[in-house]
Structures are given as structure tokens and as C-alpha cells.
């Protein structure tokens, strides 16, 4: 058994005193267990109100350890989804990844019709078939931990797993994200210091999103005051 698998076994072991339980065991177990667990861990990292500061801080170290899918396979998905050859829709398409995650990959491209630089997010082939069993396992694991590891009961893991199941299947439909971008853009249309990327619906499907490419900063950099001009903004 490898180091990471040992952490999973450790979590599942019935230990009434919980003396061997360490916060990092949860992160390692999630990395071992698949894309759904990784996504859940990344979500929980943003919710210290649910899991506490110690666990949330540790989960920020969670890595997307799913290997990147080869560009040829992603290209085939794009062309099938938009119904045309890549070169007919985009005058330039950089094969190098802007980012890669457990569910999808993002590329930089240029729309042929307008010359607009865009980010193209593409869902990996067969990811739903991977996520579905992961979610079932996650639900069972949450129940087992809640029953046998008393230190986890304060977090109500079964309830978190149930809510996560509802949310992740929405996330797997990229058109849901497109609709949400439209809603939030409309809600903030009169706020001049907030910018949302324009979405190009003709190049969006349940598995692809094409949107305006915007250079930006990490949100954490804003909170850490690492951007010089941010303090000069007059917030309304």
C-alpha cells in the first residue's frame, strides 16, 4: 500500500480516541480517490465556516493530479461540439494549456470572425462516467467516516456529500455556467469597476465554453495587498 492509500485506510479505521487522525490525511485521501473527491476538497477549501480553518487551509494545498488529456483528443471534442473544423472557427488556437483540472482544460485562441482573443474551456471525454461512481463512493465514505471517526461528525459529512452531488452534476453542464455568467453580468451591469468576460454562445455547448480572454490576478493577491494600485480604487 502506498503512502496516500495508507492515509485513506487510516481515515476508515475505527479509532475511538482518534489519536492517529491528522488533518492532512483527508487531503491525501481525496487526491487518491479521484476527480470528484478533488473537486469536493477544493470546494471545502473555500468554506472554513463548514470545516474549520485548519482543514480549509490544508485543503488549499490539494492538487489536481489528473494527467492532462492530449490536444488531439480535445480538438476532436471541440470540432464535434461546434460542428465545424477548428480552423474554421478560430484563426489561431494555441495547443499549450492555459490551465488543466480534473474535469476540463482551458486553451487560448482567437476567433476567426472577430479577431477576439478568447479562452476555450473543454470538458474531458468521458468525465461524467468517471464522476458518477466517484460520487457514489464519496457518499458511502462520508457515511462511514461519520459513523466511525468521531472527530469528523461536527462537519456533517453526509450532508456535505449530498449537497456536493447536486452541485457537481450542474457543473458538468457547461451551459449552466454560461447562464450564470449572463445572470451575474446583468446584475452588475451598472457597476463600472467590475468586468465580466463576454461569452460567445455560438461556440458554447454543454461541453465547451468560449469566452473573452481577460488578464487578471489571483483573488488571494487582492487580500494580501500584493497589487500596488488596488488601494487607490474608490469603492462605491
N, C-alpha and C positions, 0 to 999 in steps of 0.2 A: 504494500500500500504506500503511495507517495505521500509527500508532506501535506499537500492540500487535501487529499482524501482522508488523511488522518484527522484533519480538523472537522470534516463532515461527520466522521464517526464519533468524534468527541462530543459534538453537539447532540447527537442522537442517544448517547449513553445516558442511562438513568443514574444520576448522581444527586442524591438528596441534598447534600451540602453545597453542591455546585462549586466546589473548591477549584476544580480544574477549568472552569469556564473563563475564557478570555474574549474580550470584545473582537479582536482580530480573527477569531475562529469563524465568526459569522461572515466576514468579508471573504475569507479564503474559501469557505464552503460555497458561497454564491459564485465565485469565479470558476469553481469546478463544475457547477451544476447546470450551466447553460445560459443562453441569451435572456430568457425570461427572468431568471434569478439576477442576472447582471443589471437588467433594466430596473427591477424592483430595488436593488441596492442603491442604484444611482438616484432613484426617486426618494428613497428614505434618507439619503444624504442631505436632501434639501428640507427635511421635516424633523428637526430636533425636537419639535413640540410633541411628536409621536414616539420617537425612540430615544430621546435624550441626547445631550450634546456629545457625550463620549462616543456613542455608537455612530452618530451622524458624522462626526469629524473623521472617524476611522473609515467609514464608507466612502468618503470623498477620494480615498486612495484606490477605489475599485477600478479595475482596468477592463476595457472591452478587449477580451483576449480572443475574440473570434477572428480568424485569419481573413484578410481582405479577399474578396472574390475577383478573379481575373477580369480585366476590362472587356475582353471579347464576349464573355457571358453577360456582363452588364449591358453592353452595347446591343446585344440581341433582345434583351428585355425592353430597352428604350424603343427600339425600332418597332417591336411588336405592339407596344402600348400606344405610340403616337401614329402608327400606321404609315410610316414613311422612312426612307433611309436617313441615317444620321446626318449626312452631308446636305440633305435637302432642307432640314430644319435648322441646322446650326452651321454657320460659316467656319467656326473653329470649335473644337472640342478637345480639351486637354485630358489625356488619358491618366495623368497623375492625379491621385486623390487629393481633394481638399480636406476631407475627413472620412473616417470609417468607423462604423459602430456595429453592434451586434445585429441590427435589423436592416440597415441600409448604408449606402455610400454616397458621398457628395462629390461632384465634379464641377470644374469651372468651364464655361462655354460662352459662345457668342451667338445670339440669334441672327440667322441669315437675313430675315426680313427687315429688322430694325437696327442691327448692329449693337444692340444692348448686351452688355456683359451680364451673364446670369449664373446662378448656382443651380445645378440639376441634382436633385436627390432621388436615388433609385433604390427601390426595395429589393433585397436579395431574393433570388429564386428559391421557392420552397420554404421560406422562413415561417410561414403560417404552420406548416406541417411540423416544424421544429418547436414552435412556441406552444402549440396545443398540448402535447404531452408534458412539456416543462411546467405549464400552469397547473396541470393535474398533480404532478409530483410536488410542486410548491405548496399546493393546498394541503396535501397529506402531510408534508413535512411540518407545516405550520401547526397542524393539529397535534402531531407527535411531540414537537418542542413544547407546546403549551401544556401538554399532559405530563411530560417527564422532566422538563427543565424549569424549575420554579422561578428562576431569575428572568425568564422571558415572559412570564404571564402578565406583567404590568403593561406590556406593549400590545396585548390582544392580537397576536399574530394571525389567528384565523380570520378575524375581521379585516385586517390589512390585506391578507391574501385574496379575500373575496372581492374587495374593492379594486385591487390591482387587476384581477381577472377581467372585470368590467372595462377598466381603462385601457389595458394593453390591446384589446381587440379593436377598440376605437382607433388607437394609434396605428394599427396595421392598415387602416383605410386612410390613405393619404388625402383623399378628398375631404375628410373630416378636418384635417389640418388646414386645407385650403379655405374651407368655410370659416374656420376660427380666425384665420388671418384677416379675412374680409370683415368679420364682425368687429374685431378689435381695431382695425384700421378705421372703420366708420365711427366707432366710439370716440376715437381720439383725433378725428379729422380737423378739429379746430385748435388743436394743441401744436403750436409751431415748433416746439423743441423736441418733439418725438417723431421719429421716422420709422415707417414700416416698409418692408420691401414690396414692390409691385409684383403681383403674381400673374402669370400668363396662362390662363385657363386652357387655351388650345393645346398646350404642351403639358397638361396635368391630367393624371388618371389616378385610380386607386393605388397605383404602384410607383408613380412618378410625380415629382413637383418641380416645376421650372419657375424660378423667381429671380427678381433683380438681385445682383451681387452687390453687397454693401460691406465695405471695410469697417471694422469696429473694434471694440475692446471687450475683454472679459469683464463680466459683472463684478467679479471679485476685485478687479483692479480699481473699480469705482469706489468700493467700500474701503479699500486700502490706501486711498488717496495717492495712487501711483500715476494719475493723469493730471498734468500740471494745470490745464485750462478748466478742469471740471469745477473748481471752486469759484471761478469767475462767472458761472452761469447764474442768472437771476431767475430762480424758480417762482412760478406763479402760484 
